[in-house]
Amino acid sequence: KLKIFGQDHPLVAASLDSIGIVYTKLGKLDEALVKSEEALRIRVKSLGQDPDVAKSLNNIALIYQNLGKLDEALAKHEESLQIKLKVFRPDHPEVAKSLSNIGGVYKK
């Protein structure tokens, strides 16, 4: 995808995001964070305030949670929530998911 679309295309970001998820599942959290942050950078640049940006922020927050960096996790979850509140109704399932994720940080 990188050769076809170029380095700042949303489909490249989606692939990087998927790689980050795999690294997270493998417990390679530093590698996961690098790929997920790159996906976020591309999505912010190419999409702006978009649900996919919120998804990247959520994935980064989960990595921070796994690393025990709860303040950073909370900040990313809250940033994700703010985007979702701009693009979805307050009763949308994605908003509820973000609120649940924020609650999960406080639970730890």
C-alpha positions as CSV (number, residue, x, y, z in Angstrom):
1,K,0.0,0.0,0.0
2,L,2.9,2.3,0.7
3,K,4.2,2.1,-2.8
4,I,0.8,2.5,-4.4
5,F,-0.7,5.3,-2.2
6,G,2.3,7.0,-0.7
7,Q,3.3,7.4,2.9
8,D,0.5,9.8,4.0
9,H,-2.6,7.9,2.7
10,P,-5.3,6.7,5.1
11,L,-5.0,3.1,3.9
12,V,-1.3,3.1,4.9
13,A,-2.5,4.4,8.3
14,A,-5.0,1.5,8.5
15,S,-2.2,-1.0,7.8
16,L,0.1,0.6,10.4
17,D,-2.8,0.5,12.9
18,S,-3.3,-3.2,12.2
19,I,0.4,-3.9,12.7
20,G,0.2,-2.0,16.0
21,I,-2.7,-4.2,17.2
22,V,-0.7,-7.3,16.3
23,Y,2.3,-6.1,18.2
24,T,0.1,-5.3,21.2
25,K,-1.3,-8.8,21.2
26,L,2.3,-10.2,21.0
27,G,3.2,-8.1,24.0
28,K,5.7,-6.0,21.9
29,L,4.3,-2.7,23.3
30,D,7.2,-0.4,22.3
31,E,6.9,-1.6,18.6
32,A,3.1,-1.3,18.9
33,L,3.3,2.3,20.1
34,V,5.6,3.3,17.2
35,K,3.3,1.9,14.6
36,S,0.2,3.2,16.2
37,E,1.6,6.7,16.6
38,E,2.6,6.7,13.0
39,A,-0.9,5.7,12.0
40,L,-2.3,8.5,14.1
41,R,0.1,11.1,12.5
42,I,-1.1,10.1,9.1
43,R,-4.8,10.0,10.0
44,V,-4.6,13.5,11.7
45,K,-2.9,14.9,8.6
46,S,-5.1,13.3,6.0
47,L,-8.5,13.1,7.8
48,G,-8.6,15.7,10.6
49,Q,-11.4,15.2,13.2
50,D,-12.5,11.7,12.0
51,P,-13.6,8.5,13.7
52,D,-10.5,6.8,12.4
53,V,-8.4,9.4,14.3
54,A,-10.4,8.5,17.4
55,K,-9.7,4.8,16.8
56,S,-5.9,5.4,16.6
57,L,-6.1,7.5,19.8
58,N,-8.0,4.6,21.5
59,N,-5.4,2.1,20.4
60,I,-2.6,4.2,21.7
61,A,-4.4,4.6,25.0
62,L,-4.7,0.9,25.3
63,I,-1.0,0.5,24.7
64,Y,-0.3,3.1,27.4
65,Q,-2.6,1.2,29.8
66,N,-0.7,-2.0,29.1
67,L,2.5,-0.1,29.8
68,G,1.1,1.1,33.1
69,K,1.2,4.7,31.9
70,L,-2.3,5.5,33.1
71,D,-2.1,9.4,32.9
72,E,-1.1,9.1,29.2
73,A,-3.8,6.5,28.6
74,L,-6.5,8.7,30.1
75,A,-5.4,11.7,28.1
76,K,-5.6,9.7,24.8
77,H,-9.0,8.1,25.7
78,E,-10.4,11.6,26.5
79,E,-9.0,13.0,23.2
80,S,-10.7,10.1,21.4
81,L,-14.0,10.8,23.2
82,Q,-13.9,14.5,22.2
83,I,-13.6,13.6,18.6
84,K,-16.4,11.0,18.9
85,L,-18.7,13.6,20.5
86,K,-18.1,15.9,17.5
87,V,-19.0,13.3,14.9
88,F,-21.5,11.1,16.7
89,R,-24.7,11.6,18.8
90,P,-24.1,11.4,22.6
91,D,-25.9,8.1,22.7
92,H,-23.9,6.4,19.9
93,P,-22.2,3.1,20.8
94,E,-18.8,4.5,20.0
95,V,-19.2,7.3,22.6
96,A,-20.3,4.6,25.1
97,K,-17.2,2.6,24.3
98,S,-14.9,5.6,25.0
99,L,-16.7,6.3,28.3
100,S,-16.2,2.7,29.2
101,N,-12.5,2.8,28.3
102,I,-12.1,5.9,30.5
103,G,-13.8,4.1,33.3
104,G,-11.4,1.2,32.8
105,V,-8.4,3.5,33.4
106,Y,-9.9,4.8,36.6
107,K,-10.6,1.2,37.7
108,K,-6.9,0.4,37.5
